[in-house]
Amino acid sequence: MKMRTRFAPSPTGYMHIGNLRTALYCYLIAKHDHGDFILRIEDTDQQREVEGAIDLIYQVMEETGLHYDEGPDIDGGVGPYIQSQRLDIYHEYAQKLIDLGGAHYCFCEGELEGEDPCLHLSQQEIQDKLDAGISHVIRQTIPTTGTTSFDDEVYGHIEVENKTLNEGILIKSDGYPTYNFANVIDDHLMNISHVVRGNEYLSSAPKYTHLYKAFGWEEPKYIHCPLITNEEHQKLSKRSGHSSYEDLIEQGFVPEAVVNFVALLGWSSPDNREIFSLEELVEA
């Protein structure tokens, strides 16, 4: 399989250093093996979308030299590359997942504690509620017994008990997918071979495994990167004003220096070299 990575930012604020590192590592991993680097805009969190954030993503990618092979403005045949333009696709696969037993309609309000009572509704009861226009979500169905395992290129083999996994929402009541559903559908349909993301998603990875297995799809290779924290050892957040690419540029650092700095946040050269061009980083 050809190496294909994707950077999938959400336009909900500035691009902080953690976002940029993910983009950079995706780019370096793909280009080192002469693969494809894809840009996908994950704009399903409509309420928190910040005006101008999408343009800012394009600007940062251009200034840092992280030129993508496919994206919203470069169609590689597996688009659209903006999630809000893929709603029909998510609804199609959500229905398939229901038919496969991997998801179910849920008419409950708020978060669930314990088993979802909607699991026990008959097909007729479900149809009656749908016909009546009762607000609902589509929720993942996860077995309560057994274990689920997956492998990560950084953390190795990980196994969890299914009873510890909550049945998260896949399609929200407004018709938009959650990240936990859309990213799996998109990664499969876009032939992504390696998924690079922060390790805050490690706890969700078993749920993705259940989705892949339900559809009968092969999982990509996972590369979960340790978090980058601020001075108080808190996770960086673009919504909390933590260090962003724009902050560093305003302080007078040039894009090449920022890229070099970010590359060394989680990787180092065996010879302790500290200064690289982007092309040299690809090679190394």
C-alpha positions, -999 to +999 in steps of 0.1 A: +000+000+000+013+035-009+022+057+021-006+082+026-009+105+056-034+132+064-034+164+084-070+171+095-073+203+115-105+218+129-110+255+121-118+264+157-089+288+164-052+295+157-028+267+148-009+260+180+024+242+181+009+208+187-012+211+155+018+222+135+039+193+148+012+168+137+011+184+103+049+184+100+053+147+111+025+137+087+044+155+059+078+141+068+066+105+072+049+107+038+076+124+019+104+102+033+087+073+017+077+092-015+040+090-004+011+114-004+003+141+021-034+150+023-051+181+039-086+175+052-107+202+070-127+187+099-153+214+103-181+194+119-179+214+151-199+242+136-207+260+169-170+266+177-158+273+142-138+306+141-142+329+111-111+331+090-096+299+106-097+279+074-078+306+055-053+306+083-047+269+079-039+274+042-016+303+051+004+283+076+008+253+053+021+276+025+045+296+047+060+265+063+064+247+030+041+218+039+026+215+005-001+189+003-007+166-026-045+165-022-069+188-004-099+211-008-083+228-037-064+198-051-088+169-059-071+135-058-103+117-066-114+109-030-130+143-021-146+164-010-119+172+015-141+193+038-162+173+061-193+195+060-195+187+023-195+149+031-226+147+052-244+123+028-214+100+030-215+098+068-253+092+068-249+064+042-222+046+063-241+052+096-271+034+081-248+006+069-233+004+104-268+001+119-276-027+095-243-044+106-252-042+143-224-017+150-247+012+158-282+020+168-307+049+170-309+065+204-337+088+215-323+096+250-314+131+260-280+140+274-251+116+284-259+081+293-250+063+325-251+025+321-267+006+293-287+025+266-324+016+270-328+023+233-309-009+225-341-028+235-365-009+212-382-030+186-378-021+149-414-009+149-409+013+180-378+028+164-397+035+131-426+050+150-403+075+168-385+084+136-419+089+118-430+111+147-399+133+142-385+127+177-350+141+181-324+113+180-287+105+175-270+075+161-249+059+188-221+032+185-230-003+197-201-018+217-202-053+233-200-053+271-178-084+273-144-093+259-114-071+250-103-050+221-067-045+211-047-024+186-011-016+179+006+018+179+040+026+164+050+045+196+031+028+224+032-007+212+004-032+218-026-019+238-056-040+250-087-027+269-118-043+283-149-036+263-169-028+294-148+003+299-158+018+266-188+041+265-211+039+235-204+073+220-225+094+196-216+089+159-242+112+143-255+141+163-291+153+164-282+181+140-271+155+114-234+163+117-210+134+125-188+134+155-150+133+151-150+097+163-171+086+134-161+109+105-124+104+109-127+066+105-150+069+074-127+095+058-095+077+066-108+045+050-123+062+019-092+083+014-069+053+017-049+067+046-022+043+055-007+060+086-026+081+111-006+106+132-023+123+161-019+133+197-020+107+224-052+121+238-069+099+212-054+067+225-084+061+247-107+064+217-087+042+194-105+009+206-138+025+195-123+031+161-111-006+160-147-016+166-159+005+137-132-009+114-141-045+124-178-039+119-172-027+084-146-053+076-120-027+069-082-028+075-070-004+101-043+021+093-011+022+113-014+044+143+013+069+155+002+086+187+025+115+197+031+125+233+014+158+242+032+191+241+024+211+272+028+247+284+049+259+313+022+247+338+023+212+322-012+217+307-021+205+272-018+232+246-052+246+234-058+270+206-089+282+224-069+291+255-044+313+238-014+289+241+016+292+219+006+293+183+025+295+150+013+331+146+027+340+181+062+328+172+061+346+138+050+379+156+080+374+180+103+376+150+110+339+143+111+329+107+090+300+094+121+278+088+131+282+124+097+274+137+096+242+116+130+232+128+120+238+165+087+219+161+105+189+145+126+184+176+096+183+199+094+145+199+123+135+177+160+139+177+188+130+153+211+102+164+241+125+159+225+152+181+223+176+151+199+205+158+196+225+126+178+211+096+161+224+064+128+210+056+144+188+029+170+176+053+142+167+078+125+146+051+157+128+044+164+122+081 
